[in-house]
């Protein structure tokens, strides 16, 4: 089965471009709805950080280190590198007797405008705390310290990454289809869209065992601290705020998006095949509205889906549309 049209862009009465992809909705009973190919294999990229954080909690490392909800949210984050993000990770590691040099995520300029401007104007270089994945790596380091592991915790053969691989296979219900290296140098394990949606449904309806408690803690932390999961002006933060902490959502590079809706027991996963973030943000917004998780009249829906597209003078020049047959609209 091929990818299907999800989101269209229209200008001057003509369809100018289209984002195609796959999407799956899963609940306690199995697959609820699907568009495109549910079996399409993808790299979930950062959308699976909740899965990557499971060994941190299940091993007892999080509790041994006294991690709170803010640290757990950062462990699941693709943050903007704002001062609160970088300082949060810095304080976390310093509290464990570790430093920036222990990280293996690499360095890039922060996406946060204020922090980017501060660094640029002061001629100060960014550090690894600014990396959008530094919270995930702080979680890795916390696990590694607890288990006295080798310092190169990011390598695929490291026991931590093997534990993450095992957790990935268990929550998706399928064997990992391949291993890639993410932008932050950690392994990323390929799974199907359906498997990823099934995993998110597991987070939405967790069992009462140790894994279930870990899933609930991570989901609650994300919903409690949306500003830490992404940042101001970012879709994850905007959408979680719009839903009042009832749903956790998480983006991944190359236009992957997931959602966890505990009240409904729903897990959602989608991939836009061209890698365009604007397409994945619009598609997840459409699915959240369709399933009654997000008010169609909320300003966030206008920002990411229904609102007009304006040019630099503020003139309305184009619009987004749902492709025919997508999300039941």
N, C-alpha and C positions, 0 to 999 in steps of 0.2 A: 504494500500500500504506500502511496506517495504522500508527500506533504500536501496540505490543502491551504487554500487562501484563508487567512485569518483577519488581517487588518489592511484596509485600503486607504490610499491617499488620493483625494480628488481635487482638481484645480481646473477652473474654467469649464466645468461640466464634463471633464474627461478624467478617467482614472489614470493618474500619473504614475503611481507605483503601488506595489502590493507586497505585504509580508506574508510568506507562507510558513507553515510549521505543523507541529503535532501538539496535542494537548490531551490530558487524561484526568478525569475526576474519579476518585476512589473513596469508598466508605467501608464500614465494618463488614458489609456483605460482599464486597468486591468492586468491580468496575461499574461506575455509574454512567459515565459518558466518555466518549472519545472522538477526537477529530484527527484526521491523518492516520498515521501508523503508530498504534500503542507500543509495538515492539521495536520501534526505531531506537537504535543504540546511540547514546550520547555520552559525552563527559559532562557531569552535572556542574562542574566547576564549583564556584563558591556557594551554590544553592544547597550543597550537602554539608555545610559546616556543622549543622546540628548532629549529623551522623558522625562526623569526625571528632566531635566533642564527647561522644558517648563513653569511650574508654576513660576519659578524664574523671567522670563521675562514677562509673561502674567499678573502677579500680580502688576507689576511696581516696584518690589523690586530691580531688577538689575539697573534700571535707578536711583532710589532713592539713591542707594549706589554708583552711578557713575562708574559702572563696564565697563571696556573696553573689547576689543577683546581678550586680553591675559587671563583675568579672565574667560571669557565665554569659551575659549578653555580648560582651566583647569577644568571647571565645567563638561566638556564632557570627561575628560581624564582618562586613566588608566596609569598614568605616572610612570617613572622608579625611582622616588625618588632622581633624581640628585639634585645638589645644587640649580639649577635654578628653579626646580619644588618646592622643599621644601620652598625655600625663597619666591617664588611667592605666595604660599598659606599663608605663615607666614605674609607677607606684606599686603595681602588682608585682613586677619582677624584683624591684628593690626590696620589697617586703619578704621575698624569698631568698635574698642574698645573691641575686643575679643581676646582670647588667645588659645593656643594649647589645654588646658584643656576643652574647650567648644566643641571640636570635639568628636564624638562617633564612629569613624571608626576603632580605635585600632592601634596597632603598629606592624610593621615588618621591617626587614632589607631592605634597598633599593636595587632594582635590578641594579641600575646604578653602574658599576664597580668602578669608581673613588670614589664615595661617600661611597660605601660599604667599600672600602679599607681605606678611611680616618677615618671612624668610628671605624673600626677594629683596626687600628694601633694606634689610639688615646685612645682606650678603652672607647670611648664615646658611649652611648646607642642611638639607633634611637628613634625618637619621632613620634607622629601621623602625622606630616607634611610629613614624608617620606612615609606614606601609599599611595599606588597607587590611592586610591579613595579620598584622602584628598581634592582635588579640587571640586569634587562632593559634599562632605560634607560641604565645605566652601559655596557653593551655597545654600545648605540646611539651613545653619546658617543665610545666608543673607536673605532668605525668612522668616525665623523664627523671626529674629530681626524686620523685617518690619511689621510682623503681631503680634508681641509680644506673640509668642507661648510658650508652655511649653518647657523646656530645653531638654527633651527627644524626640527630633524631629525625631528620627530614628524609633520609634515604629509604627507598622502598623496602629494603631488606631489614630495616630496624624493627625491633619487636613492637614499637608503638604503631608504625604504619601497617604491620601485619595484623595487629589488633583492630585497626580501623578497617582494613580490608575484610576481616571476618565479620565485623559488625555490619558493614555495607551489604555483604551477601545475606546475612540473617534478616535484616529489616526489609530488603528489597525482595527477598525470596528467590533470588537467582544468582548464578555464578557471575563474578566480575568478567566482563567481556574484553577488557584490555586495561592497560595502565599508561597514563600520560603524566607528564610533569607540569604542574600548574605554574602560573606566573610567580608565585611565592616560593617555588622550588619544592613544594610538597607533592607527593603522588596524588593523582586524581583517578578514581576508578570508574570505568565506563559501565553503565547500566542502561536498561531500557527506560523509556518514558513511563511505561506502566509500572515498572519496578520502583522508580522514584516516587510516583504518586502513591503507590502502596506503602512505601516507607513513611511518607508524610501522613497518611491515614493512620499508621501506627502511632505516630506522635500525637495525632488528634484524639485517638482512643487508646491510650496506653494501658497495659495490663498492670496488675498490682504488684508485680515483682520488681526486682532491682532495676532492670532495664526500663520498665514502665515508669518508675519514679524518676529515673534520670531523664527520660523523655519529657515528662511533665515539667520538671524543674527548668530545663532548657527552653521549652516553649513559653513558660510563664515569664522567664527572665527576658526573653526577646520582646514579648508583648508589654512588659512593664517598663522597658527602657528602649523605645523605638529610636530615640536620638542617638543611642550608642551603636545600634545595629547598622546604621548607614550615616545619616547626618542631615542637617537642614537643607531642604530643597530636594532631597533624594526620594525616589519612589517608595522604597521600603518604609522609611520613616513616615512619609506623608500618608501612605495607605494604612499603616497600623494605627496611626493617630486617628484617622478618619473612622476606623472601626472600633475605637475606644478600648483597645487592648484585648478584644475578643478573638482576634485572628493574628497569627504570626505569618509574615511573608518574608521571602528571601530571594534576592536575585543572584544570578551567577553570570560570569563572563560569557560572551558569545550568545546572549539572548536566551538564557534559561531563567525560569521563574518558578517558585513553588509557594504554596500556601498551606497552612495548618489551621483548621477550624474546629477546635475542641467541642463547641456547643453543638455542632452538626456531625461531628465525627468524620469530617471530610479532609482528604488530602488532595491537593491539586499540583500537577506538574506540567510544564509546557516548555517547548523549545521552538524558537523562530530560526529557521534554517539559514537565513542570510546573516545571522549574528547581530541584527540591528536592535539596539536596546529600545528604541522608541516603539518598535513592534511588540516586543515582549511586555513592556510596561502597559501598553494599550490592551493587549490580550489578557493579561492577568486581571486588569481592572474590569474588563468585560465579564470574565468568569466570576469574579467576586460579586458583581452586581447581579448577575444572572441567578446565582445561588442564594440571594438574599442576605449576603454577608456585608454588603456595602450599599449605602443609600445612593440611589442613582442621581439624586440632586445634590450630593455633597460636592463642594468645590474641587476636591481631589479627582473626582470623576471627570469634571470638565478639563482639568489640567492634563490628564493622561489619556483621555478617550474622546469625550464628546465636544470639548471646547473648540472654537475655531482656531485656525492657524493664521497668524498675522505676520505681516512683513515688518521691516525695520521702522516703518512710519506708523505702525499700529493698525494698518488697514487689513481687514479680513480678506484673505486671498485663497485659502484652501481649507479642507476639512478632512478629518479621519472618518472612516466608516467601517462598520463590521462587515466582513464579507458575508454574502448570502449563505445562510445555514450555519454560521458559527455562533456558538453559545446560545442557540435557541431564540435569538432575537428576531 
